[in-house]
Amino acid sequence: MINVVVIFIILVFYDFQKFIRKKEPVRVFVLYSFFMAASLIVSLLLAAGKRPSSPSQWIEAALRRFGVLK
């Protein structure tokens, strides 16, 4: 699992250097950070041997929380 984190850190630093040199807009940083964080979470769950929950399970849990489903 440490290997996964180290690889992601290296990729982030490398990509951020490119973004800064090209003077990309802030939304590029935000989208990049979101996708890299989501990828890191899924990679860590897979490395730990746990299967990440599917989006349909997230939607069902949200609907139950709001009282739409029982």
C-alpha positions in Angstrom: 0.0 0.0 0.0 2.9 2.3 0.6 4.0 1.8 -3.0 0.6 3.0 -4.2 0.8 6.2 -2.1 4.4 6.9 -3.2 3.5 6.5 -6.8 0.6 8.9 -6.5 2.7 11.5 -4.7 5.3 11.3 -7.4 2.6 11.7 -10.1 1.0 14.6 -8.3 4.3 16.6 -8.0 5.2 15.9 -11.6 1.9 17.0 -12.9 1.6 20.1 -10.7 5.0 21.3 -12.0 3.6 21.0 -15.6 0.4 22.8 -14.5 2.3 25.7 -12.9 4.6 26.1 -15.9 1.6 26.3 -18.3 -0.3 28.6 -15.9 -3.5 26.5 -16.1 -6.7 27.9 -14.6 -7.8 27.0 -11.0 -10.6 24.7 -12.2 -7.9 22.4 -13.7 -6.3 22.0 -10.3 -9.6 21.3 -8.7 -10.7 18.7 -11.2 -7.2 17.1 -11.2 -7.2 17.0 -7.4 -10.7 15.4 -7.3 -9.9 12.7 -9.8 -6.5 11.9 -8.2 -8.1 11.7 -4.7 -10.8 9.4 -6.0 -8.3 7.2 -7.8 -6.1 7.1 -4.7 -9.0 6.0 -2.5 -10.0 3.2 -4.9 -6.4 2.1 -5.3 -5.9 1.9 -1.5 -9.2 0.0 -1.1 -8.2 -2.5 -3.7 -4.7 -2.9 -2.2 -6.2 -3.6 1.2 -8.4 -6.3 -0.4 -11.7 -4.4 0.1 -14.0 -3.9 -2.8 -15.2 -0.3 -3.1 -18.9 0.2 -2.9 -20.7 0.9 -6.1 -22.4 4.3 -7.0 -25.8 2.5 -6.9 -25.2 1.7 -3.2 -24.3 5.3 -2.5 -27.5 6.5 -4.2 -29.6 4.0 -2.3 -28.0 5.0 1.0 -28.7 8.7 0.3 -32.3 8.0 -0.6 -32.8 6.0 2.6 -31.2 8.8 4.6 -33.7 11.3 3.1 -36.6 9.0 3.7 -37.5 8.3 0.1 -36.8 4.5 0.5 -37.6 2.4 3.5 
